[in-house]
Amino acid sequence: MTATPTTKPVEQQFHVRPLRAEDGEAAVAIEAISYPYLEPEHRLLASDVAIHARVFPEGSFAVVDADDTLWGMALGWRLDFDLERPLHVLDDVADESAHDPRGDWYYGLDITVHPAQRGQGLGGLLYEARRRLVRAENLRGILAGGMIPGYRAVMDTVDAPTYIIDVVEGRRTDPTLNFQLRQGFEVRGLLPGYVNGTAGGGIATFLVWENPDHRPT
């Protein structure tokens, strides 16, 4: 895959469609090149893509070009969640058993864009697809455990809470967290040991985007 320079708006170059089982191998390749530090047990499999496409197709998104080449994807489940008890790890929400079709939150799992196409707005298209789903289904919002890859470089001298506060208040930059903040997420806490063997020692931020159009039922 190679990026093709163009001046067209991102919406004219790429579009979001449901992720399909046949996208599995391409999705695995994109995640492998994007997150080489993931331990094998946390790597996306083609069978995982097939499960998401079957169980929750409306919440599984692919961003593709005019030739239907896959350049990014976003996976997630619907579930109930107690914001007063936020501590959890990825394994608690990763597999099919976490999905509740009547749950009132969308939990964002994998969201990945191929490095060759980053900086063009593809991640924004995927996040907007998630927000459209949340609004259409009258969900309370989006939850996620957000990795902080920039923390690895300074973790020997700065603790994670200080690093996160510095990013939120603009004293540091983190490529992932800064993007999530621009997408309207708030950091509501820290998730120690969210994923083992990853950048930042497996620590994640607990991220929340509340649906401003939510109507309590």
C-alpha positions in Angstrom: 0.0 0.0 0.0 1.3 3.4 -0.9 -0.2 6.9 -0.4 -1.1 8.9 -3.5 -0.7 12.6 -3.1 -3.9 14.5 -3.9 -5.6 17.8 -3.1 -9.1 16.4 -3.0 -11.0 16.7 0.4 -10.7 13.5 2.4 -14.4 12.8 2.0 -13.9 12.6 -1.8 -10.9 10.3 -1.5 -12.2 7.9 1.1 -15.5 6.7 2.6 -16.6 4.6 5.5 -18.5 1.4 5.0 -19.3 -1.6 7.3 -16.3 -3.8 8.0 -16.7 -7.2 6.4 -15.3 -10.7 7.2 -13.3 -10.6 4.0 -11.5 -7.5 5.2 -9.9 -9.7 7.9 -6.4 -10.2 6.5 -6.0 -6.6 5.4 -7.1 -5.4 8.9 -4.7 -7.7 10.6 -1.8 -6.4 8.4 -2.7 -2.7 9.2 -2.8 -3.4 12.9 0.5 -5.3 12.8 2.3 -2.4 11.1 0.6 0.2 13.4 1.1 -1.5 16.7 4.2 -3.8 16.5 4.6 -3.7 20.3 1.4 -5.6 21.0 1.8 -9.0 22.6 0.5 -12.0 20.5 -2.5 -12.5 22.8 -3.7 -8.9 22.1 -3.2 -8.9 18.4 -6.2 -8.7 16.1 -7.0 -11.9 14.2 -9.0 -12.3 10.9 -11.4 -14.4 12.9 -12.0 -11.4 15.3 -12.9 -9.2 12.3 -15.4 -11.9 11.1 -17.0 -12.0 14.6 -17.5 -8.3 14.7 -18.9 -8.2 11.2 -21.4 -10.9 12.2 -22.3 -9.9 15.7 -22.3 -6.1 15.5 -22.0 -5.0 11.9 -23.5 -1.6 12.5 -20.7 -0.9 15.0 -17.8 -2.2 12.9 -16.4 0.3 10.4 -13.9 0.3 7.5 -12.5 3.3 5.7 -11.6 2.6 2.1 -10.6 4.4 -1.1 -12.4 4.4 -4.4 -10.9 1.0 -5.2 -12.3 -0.4 -2.0 -8.8 -0.8 -0.6 -8.9 -0.9 3.2 -6.9 1.8 4.9 -8.3 1.8 8.4 -11.0 0.3 10.7 -12.8 0.7 13.9 -14.3 -2.0 16.1 -16.5 -1.9 19.2 -19.3 -3.3 21.2 -22.5 -2.1 22.8 -22.5 -2.6 26.6 -23.7 -1.3 29.9 -21.1 0.4 32.0 -21.0 1.9 35.5 -19.1 5.1 35.3 -18.7 5.0 39.1 -16.7 1.8 38.8 -14.4 2.6 35.8 -11.5 0.3 36.5 -11.2 -2.6 33.9 -8.7 -4.1 31.5 -9.0 -4.8 27.8 -9.8 -8.5 28.4 -12.9 -7.5 30.2 -14.4 -6.0 27.1 -12.6 -7.5 24.2 -14.5 -10.5 23.2 -18.0 -11.2 22.0 -19.4 -12.0 25.5 -19.0 -8.3 26.3 -21.5 -7.2 23.7 -25.1 -6.4 24.8 -27.3 -5.3 21.9 -29.4 -3.3 24.4 -26.4 -1.7 26.1 -26.5 2.1 26.4 -22.8 2.8 25.7 -20.6 2.1 22.6 -17.2 0.8 23.8 -14.5 1.6 21.2 -11.9 -1.2 20.8 -9.5 -1.2 17.8 -9.3 2.0 15.8 -6.4 2.0 13.3 -5.3 3.8 10.2 -2.5 2.6 8.0 0.7 4.8 8.6 0.8 5.6 4.9 -2.5 7.5 5.1 -2.2 9.1 8.5 -2.7 12.9 8.7 -5.4 13.0 6.1 -8.4 12.8 8.3 -9.2 9.1 8.1 -9.3 8.7 11.8 -11.7 11.5 12.0 -14.0 9.8 9.5 -14.0 6.7 11.7 -14.7 8.6 14.9 -17.6 10.5 13.2 -19.0 7.1 12.0 -19.0 6.0 15.7 -20.7 9.3 16.8 -23.4 8.9 14.1 -24.2 5.4 15.4 -24.4 6.6 19.0 -26.7 9.4 18.0 -28.9 7.2 15.8 -29.3 4.6 18.6 -29.7 7.2 21.3 -26.8 5.8 23.3 -25.2 7.6 26.2 -21.9 8.0 24.4 -18.5 6.3 23.6 -16.1 4.8 26.1 -12.5 3.6 25.4 -9.3 2.7 26.9 -6.7 4.9 25.2 -3.1 3.9 24.9 -0.5 6.7 25.5 2.4 5.6 23.2 4.4 8.8 23.9 4.7 7.9 27.6 7.2 5.1 27.0 10.0 7.6 26.2 9.6 9.4 29.6 8.2 6.7 31.9 11.4 6.4 33.8 11.3 10.0 34.9 7.5 11.0 34.9 4.6 9.1 36.4 1.6 8.4 34.2 -0.9 10.8 36.0 1.5 13.7 35.6 2.2 12.8 31.9 -1.5 12.7 31.2 -2.2 16.0 33.0 0.6 17.6 31.0 -0.9 16.4 27.7 -4.4 17.5 28.7 -3.1 21.0 29.8 -0.9 21.4 26.7 2.6 21.0 28.2 3.3 17.8 26.4 2.1 16.1 23.3 1.1 12.5 22.8 0.1 11.4 19.2 -2.8 9.3 20.3 -4.2 11.2 23.3 -4.0 14.6 21.6 -6.0 13.3 18.7 -8.6 11.8 21.0 -8.9 15.1 22.9 -9.5 16.9 19.6 -12.3 14.4 18.9 -14.1 15.6 22.0 -13.1 12.9 24.5 -12.5 13.6 28.2 -10.0 11.7 30.3 -12.0 10.4 33.3 -9.2 8.3 34.9 -6.3 5.9 34.5 -6.5 2.2 33.7 -3.4 0.5 35.1 -2.4 -2.8 33.3 -5.0 -2.2 30.6 -2.9 -4.1 28.0 0.2 -6.0 28.9 3.5 -5.5 27.0 2.5 -2.3 25.2 3.8 1.2 24.9 3.6 3.1 28.2 3.8 -0.1 30.2 0.2 -1.1 29.4 -1.3 1.9 31.1 -4.4 3.5 29.4 -6.5 6.5 29.8 -10.2 6.0 30.5 -11.9 8.1 27.8 -15.5 9.2 27.7 -17.5 11.1 25.0 -21.0 11.8 26.1 -23.7 12.1 23.5 -25.1 15.6 23.7 -28.3 14.5 22.0 -29.0 11.6 24.4 -32.6 11.4 25.6 -33.1 9.3 28.8 -35.7 6.7 28.4 
